[in-house]
Amino acid sequence: MTRIVARPLTRESFAEFGDVIDMGGDNHYPINGGKAERYHDLATAEARGPNARVLISMVRGTPYDLPLKLTMVERHPFGSQAFIPLSPRPFLVVVCQDGKDGPGEPHAFITAPGQGINYRRNLWHSVLTPIGEPQDFLIVDRGGDGSNLEECHFSHPYEIHLPDRIA
């Protein structure tokens, strides 16, 4: 079993896979008479295909045993998919670029508390993986006609480990 250790999620380390959603960066400004700060244009929601539309949903994720035995990844050919935690706890993110015959080697990240992610359309990724206890998320993804889910099961599992210290 191939061992992979998750690394901290940053805009730079995740850029080839999608967007990091948090209150960092320079694109923010005051609104509501200065009583609120808007962090603007953090991710791009993609919705393609027949009768496509952007959906907003919520989900309660249950943690998996760690280290994570990664046997399968999925992707959404018609739309992006964002997960924004509703509590300030980290979660595990695993992604793969396309390889010659399916998903390539996995890359694992651990979010900082409160960080969310937006997977680009057609990006292989693991299932939602809270750490330690159930966690609620806001989801922004694509609805519409046609199948927007592909799954790939690995011929050999990967073992995803958390770093020794989580920020």
C-alpha positions as CSV (number, residue, x, y, z in Angstrom):
1,M,0.0,0.0,0.0
2,T,1.4,3.4,-1.0
3,R,1.7,5.8,1.9
4,I,0.9,9.5,1.4
5,V,1.1,12.2,4.1
6,A,-1.3,15.1,3.8
7,R,0.3,18.6,3.6
8,P,-1.1,21.9,4.6
9,L,-3.6,23.4,2.2
10,T,-2.5,26.7,0.7
11,R,-3.7,28.6,-2.4
12,E,-0.4,27.9,-4.1
13,S,-0.3,24.1,-3.3
14,F,-3.9,23.6,-4.4
15,A,-4.0,25.9,-7.5
16,E,-3.7,23.2,-10.1
17,F,-6.8,21.4,-8.5
18,G,-9.1,24.2,-7.7
19,D,-9.7,27.1,-5.3
20,V,-9.1,27.5,-1.6
21,I,-12.1,29.3,0.1
22,D,-11.1,31.3,3.1
23,M,-10.8,34.9,4.3
24,G,-7.3,35.3,3.0
25,G,-6.0,37.1,0.0
26,D,-6.4,40.7,-1.1
27,N,-9.8,40.8,-2.7
28,H,-11.9,42.1,0.2
29,Y,-13.7,45.3,1.1
30,P,-16.1,46.7,3.6
31,I,-19.9,46.6,3.0
32,N,-23.0,47.4,5.0
33,G,-21.8,50.7,6.2
34,G,-18.4,49.2,7.3
35,K,-20.1,46.7,9.6
36,A,-19.1,43.7,7.4
37,E,-16.0,42.7,5.4
38,R,-16.8,41.0,2.1
39,Y,-14.2,38.5,0.8
40,H,-15.1,38.5,-2.9
41,D,-14.8,36.1,-5.8
42,L,-13.2,33.3,-3.9
43,A,-14.0,30.5,-6.3
44,T,-15.7,29.9,-9.7
45,A,-18.8,27.6,-9.7
46,E,-19.0,25.7,-13.0
47,A,-22.3,24.2,-14.2
48,R,-22.4,22.8,-17.8
49,G,-24.5,20.3,-19.6
50,P,-28.3,20.0,-20.2
51,N,-30.5,22.2,-18.0
52,A,-27.4,23.0,-15.8
53,R,-27.8,25.2,-12.7
54,V,-25.8,25.9,-9.6
55,L,-27.1,24.3,-6.4
56,I,-26.5,25.1,-2.8
57,S,-26.9,22.2,-0.4
58,M,-25.8,21.2,3.1
59,V,-24.3,17.9,4.3
60,R,-23.2,16.3,7.6
61,G,-20.1,14.3,7.0
62,T,-19.0,11.4,9.3
63,P,-15.3,10.8,9.8
64,Y,-13.5,7.8,8.4
65,D,-10.9,5.8,10.3
66,L,-7.4,7.2,9.9
67,P,-5.1,6.6,8.3
68,L,-7.6,6.7,5.4
69,K,-7.6,3.7,3.1
70,L,-8.2,5.3,-0.2
71,T,-9.8,2.8,-2.6
72,M,-11.9,5.1,-4.8
73,V,-12.1,8.6,-6.2
74,E,-14.8,10.4,-8.1
75,R,-15.2,13.3,-10.4
76,H,-18.0,15.5,-11.8
77,P,-17.7,16.0,-15.6
78,F,-20.3,18.8,-15.8
79,G,-19.5,20.9,-12.8
80,S,-17.3,22.1,-10.0
81,Q,-18.0,21.1,-6.4
82,A,-17.2,23.3,-3.3
83,F,-17.2,22.2,0.3
84,I,-17.3,25.0,2.9
85,P,-17.2,23.9,6.5
86,L,-19.7,25.4,8.9
87,S,-17.4,24.9,11.9
88,P,-13.8,25.9,12.4
89,R,-12.3,22.4,12.2
90,P,-9.9,20.9,9.6
91,F,-10.8,18.2,7.1
92,L,-8.8,16.0,4.7
93,V,-8.8,16.7,1.0
94,V,-7.4,14.2,-1.6
95,V,-7.2,14.9,-5.3
96,C,-5.7,13.3,-8.4
97,Q,-5.0,14.7,-11.9
98,D,-5.9,12.6,-14.9
99,G,-3.3,9.9,-15.6
100,K,-2.8,7.8,-18.7
101,D,-5.5,5.3,-17.8
102,G,-7.6,7.1,-15.1
103,P,-6.7,9.0,-12.0
104,G,-3.0,9.7,-11.4
105,E,-1.1,9.7,-8.1
106,P,-3.1,11.1,-5.2
107,H,-2.2,14.4,-3.5
108,A,-3.4,14.9,0.1
109,F,-4.0,18.2,1.9
110,I,-5.2,19.1,5.4
111,T,-7.3,22.3,5.6
112,A,-6.7,24.9,8.2
113,P,-9.7,25.3,10.5
114,G,-12.5,27.1,8.5
115,Q,-10.9,26.7,5.1
116,G,-13.1,25.3,2.3
117,I,-12.2,24.0,-1.2
118,N,-13.7,24.2,-4.7
119,Y,-12.8,21.2,-6.9
120,R,-12.6,22.1,-10.6
121,R,-14.9,20.4,-13.0
122,N,-13.7,16.9,-13.9
123,L,-11.1,16.7,-11.1
124,W,-10.7,13.3,-9.4
125,H,-11.2,13.6,-5.7
126,S,-11.9,11.5,-2.6
127,V,-15.1,11.5,-0.6
128,L,-15.7,14.2,2.0
129,T,-13.5,13.3,5.0
130,P,-14.0,15.2,8.3
131,I,-11.5,14.4,11.0
132,G,-12.4,13.1,14.4
133,E,-16.1,14.0,14.6
134,P,-19.1,14.7,12.4
135,Q,-18.9,18.0,10.6
136,D,-21.4,20.1,8.6
137,F,-20.6,21.6,5.2
138,L,-22.2,24.0,2.7
139,I,-21.9,22.5,-0.8
140,V,-22.1,24.5,-4.0
141,D,-22.3,22.2,-7.1
142,R,-24.1,21.5,-10.3
143,G,-27.6,20.2,-10.8
144,G,-29.3,19.4,-14.1
145,D,-29.9,16.5,-16.5
146,G,-27.3,13.8,-17.3
147,S,-25.0,11.9,-15.0
148,N,-22.5,14.2,-13.2
149,L,-20.7,11.4,-11.3
150,E,-17.9,9.1,-12.4
151,E,-16.1,6.8,-9.9
152,C,-12.8,5.0,-10.3
153,H,-11.7,2.2,-8.0
154,F,-7.9,1.8,-7.6
155,S,-6.3,-1.6,-8.2
156,H,-4.3,-1.1,-5.0
157,P,-5.4,1.2,-2.1
158,Y,-3.4,4.2,-0.9
159,E,-2.9,5.0,2.8
160,I,-3.5,8.6,3.6
161,H,-1.9,9.9,6.8
162,L,-2.3,13.1,8.6
163,P,0.8,15.1,9.4
164,D,2.3,14.7,12.9
165,R,1.0,18.1,13.8
166,I,-2.2,19.7,12.5
167,A,-2.3,23.5,12.5
